[in-house]
Amino acid sequence: MADKLVLTHLKRHVEKTGKIMSHRTTLRHARNAAAAVVIAIAAFGLTACQGSDSEASPSSSTSASAKPSGTPKKPGIKCTDLVNYGEDSRSNAEINSIGEDTGYCPEPNKDMAPSGTPKKPGIKCTDLVNYGEDSRSNAEINSIGEDTGYCPPVQQ
């Protein structure tokens, strides 16, 4: 296919200018043309997948009649800025990703809230709870608190 593209390009150039290009120039022009075709196809593929917000399906696995539960997501605003997910154990990235994918901010999962003491901003878990008999390192305990927003229960 590349050879055919090169020959076609070379023939057009000769017909247009009356001059024969070097093989290197012909290949460069053919590569540029091929790259332009690939870019055009990719751009077409992207625009073909996009529709207006009113036409877009909230999820490919959701039927047209069923809407996801939750708060409708507003363009340019993260779900974590719209809904209080304070007791939800999922990360902000996961919650916001669900909102982007479905168009709806998921309901807070209070059933999934981790056990333990709610972490206070700027205070390490090891300064809030006595972990004297816990076998884990302070770094591990504090990172769990940073990641989840809850200081883990003491393990013995």
N, C-alpha and C positions, 0 to 999 in steps of 0.2 A: 504494500500500500504506500509506503514511504517512497519507493522508487517511482511509482506512478505519479505521486504528487510532485516529485522533483522533475520528472520529465514534462509534466503538464505545465509547471511553472517555467521551465526552461523554454518550452515551445512558445508560450505566451510572450516571454521577454523578447525572443528572437523576432516574433511577428510584430511586436510593438516598436522595437528600437532598431531592428536590423542587425544588432550586434549579438555575439555569443558571449554569455557570461562564463566565468571560470567555474569549475566544478565546486570549489569551495564557496563561492558566492551563491551559487544555486542551492547548495545544501543549507546555507545560512538562511536564505529566503524561505526555503521549504520548512525548516524548523520553526521559523517565526510564524509562518502560516498555520502549521500544525498546532502550535501553541495557542494561536488565536482561536482555532476551531475548538480546542479542548476547553478554553476559557468560556467561549460562547455556550458550549453544551452544558458546562457546569452552572453557568449563570441561568440558563433556561431551566435546568433541573431545580435550582433553588427557587426561582420565581414560580414554577409550576406547583411547588409544594406549599406556597404561601397563598393565603386568601385574606379577605378582610376578616376582622374579628367576628363579625356576625355570621360569616360563612364557616369559620374554622370549627372543626369538631374539638371538643374539650380533650378528648383522648381517643387514640385509635382503638382501644379495647372497650370503649364505652359506646353503647348504642345511641342513636340520635335522640331517642325519647328519654333516656336516663341521664340526669345531670349529676355530677359529683356533688357530694354534700360539702358544705363549708361556705366561707365567705367569698363572693366573687372578687377576684384579684383586680386591682386597679393598675393600669399601665404605668410603669416607672416606679412603682412602690412595692417594696418587698413585703411578703406576707408577715414577716416578723415585726414590721413596722405598723401593720394593720390590726393584728390580733395579738393578745397577750398569751405567749407560750411559756410563761414562767415556770410552770410545773411539768412541762413536756420534756421527756428525756431525749427527744430527737435533737440533732444539731440544727442550728439556724440554716446551714447550707442545705440539709435534707428537706427542711420545711419549705424553704424558698424554692427549691428545685421542684417540689410537688406543685407549688403554685404556678410556676412557669410552665410546667408540662400540661397541667389540666385547666388552667385559667381560674382555679378556685383555691383559696387558702384552706388547708385542711383544718378540721376541728382539732383543738388542743387535746392531746392524749394524756389525760390526768391519771388514767389507770397505769400508764407506763412510767409514771414519775419514780425516779430512783429513791430507794430508802436512804435515810441518813439525815443529817442536819443541813438545812439550806445554807449555802456559803454566803458570807458577807463580802461585798466588794472590797478589795485591798487587804483582806485579812486571810492568811493561810489557814487551811483546815487544821493543821497541827497546832495553831494558836487558838482555835475555837474549841477543839475536842481533845480530851486526854487520850492519846494513842500509846501510852506507856507499855501496854501489854500486847500491842499489835506487832506482828512479825514483819510487816512491810516497811520499806524505807519512807522517810518523811517526803522525799521527792515523789515517790509513787503515790502516796496518799494525797499530797497537794495537787499533783497533776490530775488525779481523778476529780478532785473538787473543781479545778479550773475547767475541765472538759464537760462535766455534767451540771455544774452549778450546785452540787450537793456534796457535802463532806461524807465520805463513806462510813458505814457503821464500823466499829472497832472489831477486828478479827482476832481471835485468840488461837 
